[in-house]
Amino acid sequence: MSKKNKKKQWFLISLIALGVILIIGGLWYYGNRNKKAEMKQIYAKVQRGKFEILVTVTGELQAEHSVKIMAPAELRSRNLRFSQIKIQDLIPEGTVVDSGDYVAMLDRSAADNSLKDMLDELEQYQANYTKTRLDTTMLLRGLRDQLINLNYAMEEAKITLEQSIYEPPATIRQAQINLDKAKRAYDQAKKNYVLKVQQAEADMSEAQFRLRKQQRKVQEMEKVISQFEIHAPAAGMVIYEKEWGGQKRKVGSMISPWDLVVATLPDMSSMLSKTYVNEIDISKVKKGQKVRVGVDAFPEKKYTGVVMDVANVGEQLPNTDAKVFEVNIKLDGSDPILRPAMTTSNQIITASYDSVLFIPLEAVFVEDSIPYVFTKSGKKQVVLLGPENENEVIVEKGLKEGEKLLLNRPENPDKYSLAGEDLIPVIKERERQKRLEEERQKRMDAEKAARHKARRGMPPGFKGRGKMPAGNKRGVTKKSGE
């Protein structure tokens, strides 16, 4: 064979060898790439067991029953008219006291100033009473002297008339007229004296009433000041009272006559966890539901409880925008290590299912409101889902226990064959029923609101702003022609 043919042969062999190497390398690369991609996939198994729907909230311990340590009830007296009283001293929270022990001292400065003003007014009323009594005595004495003098004048006129019997008729007539005048003056003075006595009695009664009223005010103020030192009504541990904004009532805090609680003595034998549930989850929470309770101070301790009551009206807590509803959870039994104001974590069991299939929520994907999962066996499986909790959801149809599901969407979802198409009509019917129920509930709420407005005398469609339509005041409709 010539050298030229040999070179050509080696060149062809080299090209074939290079092609084989490239093919083998490509197969190895793509095979290894697919293997790595498969290794990146995370799978979860379909599990069977007990499934719980929980509402998890934090709360604060407080005693179900407690004895209130109150400021003097006389602070509510209309005569004293206190606005607010400052707490000048208060023993440390958590102090154990016996009945009658010192607890707090209220600031007396404002009350002492009020007492001084009351004493000054009392002196004025005493002076006014004395003056009224003296004026009345002098006035009535003068009226009595006047009556005596008028009686003498009437007697003189009578004697003069008797002595004028032999006088001319004109003289006798004049004597008779003088006697009638004297009698009339005496009768008028007598009637005037009776009225003056009644007037004097009224003036004395008014002066005496004002004096006694002021005396009672002074006595009330002296009594209430003597009670500004607060003592425990029973034995127990002192816990500071919480105000509406959440701040504790302490030294320097103000109390009003309508909220006289200085502190409390809780009954530790029965404890509550006071918590707030947001408006999204409150519909799930019902009275009597079981609760698992943990106390942050003792993470190793586990307690149980039950929902005791659920607020019907929401409220807005300070520094928050969302509406929340107060829920009180009563702890089962008692534990001496528990103290009021400890933070609790509460898991309210709103629903529980035995022996059901459930999967992680991450394994569920939705297209056109149809849920499905990707199985390790290469199926895009349509599933009929049931209730869900924070992490998992019940599978009613479409899967079997132990099947493995992808927790993330595969790179080539089109390669997965669709399965469970017979469940799609069931899912759509369930969605339709859900929408109908929501619409029915909306109508019921609208009708309820309309009935409420009707009871208040508002016309239909009235939204509470602006003026009411003419003739519609408190449900009275003005007829045409009136």
C-alpha positions as CSV (number, residue, x, y, z in Angstrom):
1,M,0.0,0.0,0.0
2,S,1.3,3.4,-0.9
3,K,2.2,6.0,1.7
4,K,-0.6,8.2,0.5
5,N,-3.2,5.5,1.0
6,K,-1.8,4.7,4.5
7,K,-2.2,8.4,5.5
8,K,-5.7,8.5,4.3
9,Q,-6.5,5.3,6.2
10,W,-5.1,6.7,9.5
11,F,-7.0,9.9,9.0
12,L,-10.3,8.1,8.7
13,I,-9.5,6.0,11.7
14,S,-8.7,9.1,13.7
15,L,-12.0,10.8,12.7
16,I,-14.0,7.7,13.7
17,A,-12.2,7.4,17.0
18,L,-12.8,11.1,17.7
19,G,-16.5,10.7,16.8
20,V,-16.8,7.7,19.2
21,I,-15.1,9.7,22.0
22,L,-17.5,12.6,21.5
23,I,-20.6,10.4,21.5
24,I,-19.5,8.6,24.6
25,G,-18.6,11.9,26.3
26,G,-22.0,13.4,25.3
27,L,-23.9,10.4,26.6
28,W,-21.9,10.5,29.9
29,Y,-22.5,14.2,30.3
30,Y,-26.2,14.2,29.7
31,G,-26.7,11.1,31.7
32,N,-24.8,12.6,34.6
33,R,-26.7,15.8,34.2
34,N,-30.1,14.0,34.4
35,K,-28.9,12.1,37.4
36,K,-27.9,15.3,39.1
37,A,-31.2,16.9,38.2
38,E,-33.0,13.9,39.6
39,M,-30.9,14.2,42.8
40,K,-32.0,17.8,43.2
41,Q,-35.7,16.8,43.3
42,I,-37.1,16.6,46.9
43,Y,-39.8,14.1,47.5
44,A,-42.5,13.6,50.2
45,K,-44.6,10.6,51.0
46,V,-48.3,10.5,51.2
47,Q,-49.0,9.8,54.9
48,R,-51.9,8.3,56.8
49,G,-52.7,9.2,60.4
50,K,-54.3,11.7,62.7
51,F,-54.7,15.2,61.2
52,E,-55.4,18.3,63.2
53,I,-56.3,21.9,62.2
54,L,-54.8,24.3,64.7
55,V,-55.0,28.0,65.4
56,T,-51.8,29.0,67.1
57,V,-51.7,32.2,69.1
58,T,-49.8,33.7,72.0
59,G,-51.5,34.8,75.2
60,E,-50.9,35.9,78.8
61,L,-51.8,34.1,82.0
62,Q,-54.2,35.7,84.4
63,A,-56.3,34.4,87.3
64,E,-59.9,33.5,86.5
65,H,-61.0,35.0,89.9
66,S,-59.3,37.7,91.9
67,V,-59.9,40.1,94.8
68,K,-59.6,43.7,93.8
69,I,-57.7,46.1,96.0
70,M,-59.8,49.3,95.7
71,A,-59.4,52.9,96.6
72,P,-62.1,54.4,98.9
73,A,-65.5,54.2,97.4
74,E,-66.3,57.7,98.8
75,L,-64.2,59.1,95.9
76,R,-67.3,58.6,93.8
77,S,-69.4,61.0,96.0
78,R,-71.0,63.8,94.1
79,N,-70.1,66.2,97.0
80,L,-66.4,65.6,96.6
81,R,-66.1,65.7,92.8
82,F,-62.7,64.1,92.4
83,S,-61.4,63.8,88.8
84,Q,-58.2,61.7,89.0
85,I,-56.0,60.7,91.9
86,K,-52.3,59.8,91.6
87,I,-50.8,56.7,93.2
88,Q,-48.0,58.1,95.4
89,D,-46.7,54.7,96.7
90,L,-47.2,51.1,95.8
91,I,-45.5,47.9,97.1
92,P,-43.6,45.8,94.5
93,E,-45.6,43.5,92.3
94,G,-45.4,39.9,93.4
95,T,-45.3,40.8,97.1
96,V,-47.2,38.3,99.3
97,V,-49.4,40.1,101.8
98,D,-51.8,39.2,104.6
99,S,-55.3,40.7,105.1
100,G,-54.9,44.3,106.4
101,D,-51.3,44.7,105.3
102,Y,-50.2,48.0,103.7
103,V,-50.4,48.1,99.9
104,A,-50.5,51.6,98.6
105,M,-50.7,55.3,99.4
106,L,-52.7,57.8,97.3
107,D,-51.5,61.4,96.8
108,R,-53.3,63.7,99.3
109,S,-52.2,67.1,98.0
110,A,-55.3,67.8,95.9
111,A,-57.6,66.4,98.6
112,D,-55.9,68.5,101.3
113,N,-56.4,71.7,99.2
114,S,-60.0,70.8,98.6
115,L,-60.5,70.2,102.4
116,K,-59.0,73.7,103.1
117,D,-61.4,75.3,100.7
118,M,-64.3,73.4,102.2
119,L,-63.4,74.5,105.7
120,D,-63.3,78.1,104.5
121,E,-66.8,77.7,103.0
122,L,-67.9,76.1,106.2
123,E,-66.9,79.2,108.2
124,Q,-68.8,81.4,105.8
125,Y,-72.0,79.2,106.1
126,Q,-71.7,79.3,109.9
127,A,-71.4,83.1,109.9
128,N,-74.3,83.4,107.5
129,Y,-76.4,81.1,109.7
130,T,-75.6,83.2,112.8
131,K,-76.4,86.4,111.0
132,T,-79.7,85.0,109.6
133,R,-80.7,83.9,113.1
134,L,-79.9,87.3,114.6
135,D,-81.7,89.2,111.8
136,T,-84.8,87.0,112.2
137,T,-84.9,87.5,116.0
138,M,-84.7,91.3,115.7
139,L,-87.2,91.5,112.9
140,L,-89.8,89.4,114.8
141,R,-89.2,91.2,118.0
142,G,-90.0,94.5,116.2
143,L,-93.1,93.1,114.7
144,R,-94.3,91.9,118.1
145,D,-93.8,95.4,119.6
146,Q,-95.7,96.9,116.7
147,L,-98.6,94.5,117.4
148,I,-98.7,95.5,121.1
149,N,-98.7,99.3,120.2
150,L,-101.4,98.8,117.6
151,N,-103.5,96.9,120.2
152,Y,-103.1,99.8,122.6
153,A,-104.2,102.3,119.8
154,M,-107.2,100.1,119.1
155,E,-108.2,100.1,122.9
156,E,-107.8,103.9,123.0
157,A,-110.0,104.4,120.0
158,K,-112.6,102.1,121.6
159,I,-112.6,104.2,124.8
160,T,-112.9,107.4,122.8
161,L,-115.9,106.1,121.0
162,E,-117.6,105.1,124.3
163,Q,-116.9,108.5,125.8
164,S,-118.4,110.4,122.8
165,I,-121.9,109.0,123.3
166,Y,-123.2,112.5,124.3
167,E,-121.2,114.3,121.6
168,P,-122.6,115.5,118.3
169,P,-123.2,112.8,115.7
170,A,-120.3,114.0,113.6
171,T,-117.9,113.5,116.5
172,I,-119.4,110.1,117.2
173,R,-118.9,109.2,113.6
174,Q,-115.3,110.3,113.6
175,A,-114.6,108.2,116.7
176,Q,-116.2,105.2,115.0
177,I,-114.0,105.6,111.9
178,N,-110.9,105.9,114.1
179,L,-111.8,102.7,115.9
180,D,-112.3,100.9,112.5
181,K,-108.9,102.1,111.3
182,A,-107.2,100.9,114.4
183,K,-108.8,97.5,114.2
184,R,-107.8,97.2,110.5
185,A,-104.2,98.2,111.2
186,Y,-104.0,95.7,114.0
187,D,-105.5,92.9,111.8
188,Q,-103.1,93.7,108.9
189,A,-100.1,93.8,111.2
190,K,-101.2,90.4,112.8
191,K,-101.4,88.8,109.3
192,N,-98.1,90.4,108.3
193,Y,-96.5,89.0,111.4
194,V,-97.6,85.4,110.5
195,L,-96.1,85.8,107.0
196,K,-92.9,87.2,108.4
197,V,-92.6,84.3,110.8
198,Q,-93.0,81.8,107.9
199,Q,-90.4,83.8,105.9
200,A,-88.0,83.8,108.8
201,E,-88.5,80.0,109.3
202,A,-87.7,79.5,105.6
203,D,-84.6,81.6,105.7
204,M,-83.4,79.8,108.8
205,S,-84.1,76.4,107.2
206,E,-82.1,77.4,104.1
207,A,-79.2,78.7,106.1
208,Q,-79.2,75.6,108.3
209,F,-79.5,73.3,105.3
210,R,-76.5,74.9,103.6
211,L,-74.5,74.7,106.8
212,R,-75.3,71.0,107.4
213,K,-74.6,70.2,103.8
214,Q,-71.2,71.8,104.0
215,Q,-70.5,70.0,107.3
216,R,-71.3,66.7,105.6
217,K,-68.9,67.5,102.8
218,V,-66.1,68.3,105.2
219,Q,-66.8,65.0,107.1
220,E,-66.8,63.0,103.9
221,M,-63.5,64.6,102.8
222,E,-61.9,64.0,106.1
223,K,-63.1,60.4,106.0
224,V,-61.9,59.7,102.5
225,I,-58.5,61.3,103.2
226,S,-58.1,59.0,106.2
227,Q,-58.6,56.1,103.8
228,F,-55.9,57.2,101.3
229,E,-53.6,54.6,102.9
230,I,-54.8,51.4,101.1
231,H,-54.6,48.0,102.9
232,A,-55.1,44.5,101.5
233,P,-58.7,43.2,101.9
234,A,-57.4,39.5,101.9
235,A,-54.3,37.5,101.8
236,G,-52.5,36.8,98.5
237,M,-49.9,38.0,96.0
238,V,-50.2,41.6,94.8
239,I,-50.5,41.9,91.0
240,Y,-50.6,45.3,89.3
241,E,-53.8,46.2,87.5
242,K,-53.7,46.5,83.7
243,E,-55.2,49.5,82.1
244,W,-57.0,49.5,78.8
245,G,-53.9,50.4,76.8
246,G,-52.0,47.4,78.3
247,Q,-49.8,49.5,80.7
248,K,-49.7,48.4,84.3
249,R,-51.0,50.7,87.0
250,K,-48.0,51.6,89.1
251,V,-46.5,54.5,91.1
252,G,-47.4,57.8,89.3
253,S,-50.4,56.3,87.5
254,M,-53.8,58.0,87.8
255,I,-57.0,56.4,89.0
256,S,-60.5,57.8,88.4
257,P,-63.6,57.6,90.6
258,W,-65.1,55.2,88.0
259,D,-62.1,52.8,88.1
260,L,-60.8,52.6,91.6
261,V,-58.8,49.4,91.3
262,V,-55.3,49.9,92.6
263,A,-54.1,46.3,92.3
264,T,-55.5,42.7,92.5
265,L,-55.0,39.6,94.6
266,P,-55.4,36.7,92.1
267,D,-56.6,33.2,92.9
268,M,-53.8,31.0,91.6
269,S,-55.9,27.8,91.7
270,S,-57.7,28.6,88.5
271,M,-55.8,30.2,85.6
272,L,-56.7,31.6,82.2
273,S,-54.7,32.3,79.1
274,K,-56.1,35.6,77.7
275,T,-55.3,35.8,74.0
276,Y,-56.5,37.5,70.8
277,V,-57.3,35.7,67.5
278,N,-57.3,37.6,64.2
279,E,-60.5,38.0,62.2
280,I,-59.4,35.5,59.6
281,D,-59.2,32.6,62.0
282,I,-61.9,33.6,64.6
283,S,-64.6,31.7,62.6
284,K,-62.8,28.5,63.4
285,V,-62.7,29.0,67.1
286,K,-65.6,27.8,69.2
287,K,-66.3,27.5,72.9
288,G,-65.4,24.1,74.4
289,Q,-62.5,23.3,71.9
290,K,-59.4,21.6,73.3
291,V,-56.2,23.6,73.6
292,R,-52.5,22.6,74.1
293,V,-50.9,25.3,76.2
294,G,-47.2,26.0,76.7
295,V,-45.6,28.5,79.0
296,D,-42.5,30.3,77.7
297,A,-40.9,30.4,81.1
298,F,-41.1,26.6,81.4
299,P,-40.7,25.1,77.9
300,E,-40.4,21.6,79.3
301,K,-43.9,21.9,80.9
302,K,-47.0,21.1,78.8
303,Y,-50.6,22.0,79.8
304,T,-54.0,21.5,78.4
305,G,-57.0,23.7,78.5
306,V,-60.3,24.5,76.9
307,V,-61.8,27.6,75.1
308,M,-64.0,29.2,77.8
309,D,-65.4,32.1,75.8
310,V,-65.0,33.9,72.5
311,A,-65.8,37.6,72.0
312,N,-68.6,38.4,69.6
313,V,-67.2,41.9,68.8
314,G,-63.7,42.6,67.5
315,E,-61.4,45.3,68.7
316,Q,-58.3,47.0,67.6
317,L,-55.3,46.7,69.8
318,P,-52.9,49.6,70.2
319,N,-50.2,49.9,67.5
320,T,-52.0,47.4,65.2
321,D,-54.2,47.7,62.2
322,A,-55.9,44.3,62.1
323,K,-59.1,43.6,64.1
324,V,-58.8,40.8,66.7
325,F,-61.2,39.0,69.0
326,E,-60.6,38.2,72.6
327,V,-60.5,34.5,73.5
328,N,-60.1,33.2,77.0
329,I,-58.7,29.7,77.5
330,K,-59.1,28.0,80.9
331,L,-56.2,25.7,81.9
332,D,-57.0,22.3,83.3
333,G,-55.9,21.8,86.9
334,S,-53.4,24.1,88.6
335,D,-49.7,24.4,89.0
336,P,-48.0,26.5,91.8
337,I,-45.2,27.6,89.5
338,L,-47.6,29.5,87.2
339,R,-47.8,33.3,87.7
340,P,-50.0,36.0,86.2
341,A,-48.6,37.8,83.2
342,M,-46.5,34.8,82.0
343,T,-46.5,34.5,78.2
344,T,-48.2,31.4,76.8
345,S,-48.3,29.7,73.4
346,N,-51.7,28.2,72.6
347,Q,-52.6,25.6,70.0
348,I,-56.4,25.6,69.7
349,I,-57.6,22.4,68.1
350,T,-60.4,23.5,65.8
351,A,-60.8,20.2,64.1
352,S,-59.4,16.6,64.3
353,Y,-59.5,13.7,61.8
354,D,-58.5,10.1,62.5
355,S,-56.7,7.9,59.9
356,V,-56.8,10.2,56.9
357,L,-54.3,10.7,54.0
358,F,-52.5,14.0,54.0
359,I,-49.6,15.6,52.1
360,P,-47.5,18.8,52.4
361,L,-49.0,22.0,50.9
362,E,-45.8,22.5,48.9
363,A,-46.6,19.4,46.9
364,V,-49.9,20.8,45.6
365,F,-50.0,22.9,42.3
366,V,-53.1,24.5,40.8
367,E,-54.1,25.3,37.2
368,D,-57.5,26.7,36.4
369,S,-58.6,26.0,40.0
370,I,-57.8,22.3,39.5
371,P,-55.2,21.0,42.1
372,Y,-52.7,18.3,41.1
373,V,-49.4,16.8,42.2
374,F,-46.4,15.3,40.4
375,T,-45.6,11.7,41.5
376,K,-42.2,10.1,41.3
377,S,-43.7,7.5,39.0
378,G,-44.1,10.3,36.3
379,K,-47.8,11.2,36.7
380,K,-49.4,14.6,36.9
381,Q,-52.1,13.4,39.3
382,V,-55.4,15.4,39.8
383,V,-56.3,15.3,43.5
384,L,-59.5,16.0,45.5
385,L,-58.5,17.9,48.6
386,G,-60.1,18.4,52.0
387,P,-59.4,20.6,55.0
388,E,-55.9,22.0,55.5
389,N,-53.8,23.3,58.3
390,E,-50.7,25.5,58.3
391,N,-48.5,22.9,56.7
392,E,-50.5,20.0,55.2
393,V,-53.8,19.2,53.5
394,I,-56.1,16.2,53.5
395,V,-56.3,14.2,50.3
396,E,-59.7,12.6,49.8
397,K,-59.2,11.0,46.4
398,G,-56.3,10.6,43.9
399,L,-53.5,9.2,45.9
400,K,-52.5,6.2,48.0
401,E,-50.5,5.9,51.2
402,G,-46.8,5.8,50.6
403,E,-46.7,7.4,47.2
404,K,-43.8,9.8,46.7
405,L,-44.5,13.3,45.4
406,L,-42.3,16.1,44.2
407,L,-42.2,19.2,46.5
408,N,-41.1,21.5,43.6
409,R,-42.2,21.8,40.0
410,P,-40.1,19.6,37.7
411,E,-38.0,21.1,34.9
412,N,-40.1,19.3,32.2
413,P,-43.6,19.1,33.5
414,D,-45.0,18.2,30.1
415,K,-43.3,14.8,30.3
416,Y,-45.6,13.8,33.1
417,S,-48.8,12.0,32.0
418,L,-52.1,13.4,33.3
419,A,-54.1,11.1,35.6
420,G,-57.3,11.4,37.6
421,E,-59.2,13.4,35.0
422,D,-62.4,11.8,36.4
423,L,-62.0,13.9,39.6
424,I,-62.2,17.2,37.7
425,P,-66.1,17.4,37.5
426,V,-66.2,16.6,41.2
427,I,-63.8,19.4,42.0
428,K,-65.7,21.9,39.8
429,E,-69.1,20.9,41.4
430,R,-67.6,21.4,44.8
431,E,-66.3,24.8,43.8
432,R,-69.7,25.7,42.5
433,Q,-71.4,24.7,45.7
434,K,-68.9,26.7,47.7
435,R,-69.6,29.8,45.6
436,L,-73.4,29.3,46.1
437,E,-72.9,29.0,49.8
438,E,-70.8,32.2,49.9
439,E,-73.5,34.1,47.9
440,R,-76.2,32.8,50.2
441,Q,-74.2,33.9,53.2
442,K,-73.8,37.4,51.7
443,R,-77.5,37.7,51.1
444,M,-78.2,36.6,54.7
445,D,-75.8,39.2,56.0
446,A,-77.4,41.9,53.8
447,E,-80.9,40.9,55.0
448,K,-79.7,41.0,58.6
449,A,-78.2,44.4,58.2
450,A,-81.5,45.7,56.5
451,R,-83.6,44.3,59.4
452,H,-81.2,46.0,61.9
453,K,-81.7,49.3,60.1
454,A,-85.4,48.9,59.9
455,R,-85.6,48.3,63.7
456,R,-83.7,51.6,64.1
457,G,-86.1,53.4,61.9
458,M,-83.8,53.8,58.9
459,P,-85.0,53.4,55.3
460,P,-83.6,50.6,53.1
461,G,-80.3,51.6,51.5
462,F,-79.5,54.2,54.1
463,K,-75.8,54.0,54.9
464,G,-75.7,56.2,58.0
465,R,-74.1,59.3,56.5
466,G,-75.7,62.5,55.4
467,K,-79.3,63.4,56.0
468,M,-82.2,61.0,56.0
469,P,-84.7,61.4,53.1
470,A,-87.5,63.8,53.7
471,G,-90.5,62.3,55.6
472,N,-88.4,59.4,56.9
473,K,-87.7,60.3,60.5
474,R,-87.7,57.3,62.8
475,G,-89.7,55.2,60.4
476,V,-92.5,57.7,59.8
477,T,-93.3,58.0,56.1
478,K,-94.8,61.2,54.9
479,K,-97.8,60.6,52.7
480,S,-98.5,62.6,49.6
481,G,-100.8,65.5,50.3
482,E,-99.9,65.9,54.0
